[in-house]
Amino acid sequence: MPPAATPVPTPDREGARGGPRRARDPRLLAPAVAGPLTAAVFVLATALARSHPLGPYTRNVVDLGQQYLPYHAYWRAFLLGDTHGDAFLNWNSGFGAGFLGDIGTYLSSPFSLLVVLFPADRPELALYAITVLKIAAAGAAMAALLIRLRPADRTGPWPLAALLGAAYALSGWTFNHGASVPMWLDGLIAFPLLCLVAEWARAGRRPVLGPLVVALAWTANFYTAYMATLGAALFLAVRLFTTGPGGSAEADPGTIAGAGAPAAGSAAVPKATARWRLAVLLRAGWTVGLGVGLAAPLVLVVFSGTKYADPTPETVFAPASWAELFGRFLPATADVDTPALSIGTPALLLALTLPFNRAVAPRVRLAWTALTVLVTLSLQWGPTHLLWHAGASPNGNPYRQTFVLSGLLLIAAWFSAAPGVPRPAALLGATALLGALALAARTSADIDAWSYPAAAAALLLALAALLPAARAGRSAASRVLPVAAAVALLAAQAGEAAVSGMRTERQQRADVAWAPRIGPWQRAVAAEVARADAWPAYRTDPGPLPGGNEPLLLGGEGADAYSSLTTENTSRTLDSLGFGHYAKGRHPETLDNPVADAIFSVGARIRSEPTEPVRQDAAPRGTATATTTPVPPLVTVHPAGNATVDPEDSAFRNQELLLGSSVYALPAVRRTGTTLTARCPAGTEVWFWAPEYHGTAALAGGAPADFDGRPPAVRAPMRALGTVPAGGEVRLRLVPERAPALPRQSVGCLDRARLAAAVARLTATGATEVTTTGHGLTAELPPGSTGVAVVAVPRATGWRCAAGDAAPVSARSHRGLLAIPLDGRATRVSCAFRPPGVRLGAAAGAAALLALLATALLARHRARRAGAGSHPGRQEFTGRPHEARSSGRNADYAPRRTGA
């Protein structure tokens, strides 16, 4: 009868030990091939989708264009010293926002440093290159893990490790989520690296490097690193259940199918005792604790920032239907509300052979099959959903942890195929399972026209390669068939991944929000901002453009800010003043209103418009002009008094309270159907404020203005509709898309003369000079100033202020802005920002560093003692897999039959 599996050659020992054939070491070849292979397939998918930079179409879908692209553009300027702020504070966004938390959320990956290698006007190219490198690194990391999970007493085939590593990095999760949320790709890299750390803990090796890898993973992106750490813990649990010390077979023959006693002359195999397993768990826990502690200076700042961030509405998890879940195992499917489970049909086929593969020990088959099934089920159950997401169900994209399951599936594929091509019975059993899965998915709405054809073509090609190789004996053909099988498998896996990536990108462009490519329009605005900017004499607002975070991308110091850590106070304060927002409050947008400009010292405003339609397949062109107006300084003086605002009362009244003057006529508004009528002084400007209104509004005889209120996600800003006619009658016509919800005071009529007088008064009594540093400011005030000095910066926890030579104290709030009480004696006020959590994080990091140094010294001492106590002629078990000699059996694999 045919052999159980095609034999895998034993690696060259000389090369593995660093001799002259080191370059052929499979532990180096697997990741060295997986990385470039992954990058090539991903780039091919981009080219097939005709996406920028390999085609005309924008890649800036959803948050990629609104958050990550602007943040990387700002990061380049920051690293090169071209920003007003420092690592603590970003003066450009949200009228002054904490930055260290944003670094830890979006920019702390080592790959992000590469932005400095690209021109300032090519941030898209820089971000694409970083994305490709991250995905390639994930493929290489998974290949490096797989090649170290040794079948029997030898290394598995490095081409298979490279192929499966690339399959992991090119999973559906990567194309559907990771490529458009580049910060999550660090978790994709972290999972196989943390599994390697688990292997080191199991073998008692690398006590210093292990914590450093954990620290790097948690620093790069702690959110997905948390998920990767959970996945690595599950990996370690199964490894402890199925293997003994060093990865060798346990003494208990029940762990190996048909195993007998060790061969004569072989070294005794250490038994996996409860004490040994406990020691491994303690080592792993210590390693993770040290690593997280080293990352604490950044992680605790992000964690503290989330406590003060604008809260998003609570989300109740609703699991996907089983048809949708099964459908996501197929290629070319895309949906943010279902788990992206595709790893490529050939790789999935190999993973599904594991339950049927009798060349693998029963305990291993049972453990890895059970783990993948249980993790799949955990995606669908509320309590485990919360566990995967650190106790908070995310708003949107509820299956962010799916990359861990993809990794576990590919590890299962490796355990099944590494000893050799699975036998025909296993392949046919896996094919039947795959067919049942595809049949169950037939009603899924996520199935694309390409899904079944691509999966069928890849499956047929894979079976055509694997079945003959599985039946090959020791003939000459047995040497050729594995090579042919590897080539065919590569073609099937890579081809399907490229098609899947192409279709996913095209579906995303069609189905979700997108921002245009960077082009002449944005460059024109940036040039105007640079000419008009006079910080800190006044702020320059770049104005709205398609996308978001314009001050980060184009310069200036506007209100627009899109961050997961936008503070609740910033969002509520700006909402109360008539600003709009997106992302349920975490993306305040600019407001082109002269009263708001006076309050926040916006002395220059860029107004721009496209000169042609904004399209997906072209960089937009447009014009930009800068308008400057007199505004008060950043620090003004107000009488002491009531310092609160009511966001639901009247944005017009709240503006007046912060300005300190009455500048609006606030008429009684009569509503008749879709018509609003009121009376205001002739010549004043009509402003309409209806944050929840979705539709158009127009002053009689004027052009309609769009309002996009969609609570709670989107809040519409107030807008000017025209000038009150001579008769004083204000008649507004509404064209709502649904029943309008209007505030009590929806109409205000601005008197420009009153506003000019208020600006002159605040300028005369305000700061005579303002200077700023990276995360602070100092203002000189007229002698005898009393009341309260108000800084045009939203108050956030972390600001400390002082008047004169007094000690800084936590800043007070004046209607949501920074405030410092004045007693008439101080002529100078100062404020500085320190991110919450930074001191505690620094202390935790220092303690972890000391503990790591102590660990390193202890490990060195033990190594010296072991070296001094060893006998030259005695063979010892070192815990290193390649040095543990046994009868050739491994707990991961059953004994292999070599003939009929």
PyMOL commands that set and color helices and strands:
alter all, ss='L'
color gray80, all
select helices_A, chain A and resi 13-16+22-24+26-48+63-79+100-107+110-117+123-148+158-169+172-176+178-180+182-203+209-220+222-242+245-247+253-255+274-308+322-327+345-352+354-356+362-378+382-388+402-417+424-440+451-471+477-511+520-532+550-554+568-576+583-585+594-599+651-659+752-765+838-869+881-883
alter helices_A, ss='H'
color red, helices_A
select strands_A, chain A and resi 89-90+97-98+539-541+581-582+587-588+602-610+622-628+635-638+664-665+670-672+675-679+685-688+694-699+705-708+719-723+729-736+747-750+769-772+776-780+786-794+799-803+809-810+812-814+817-823+828-833
alter strands_A, ss='S'
color yellow, strands_A
deselect
rebuild
show_as cartoon
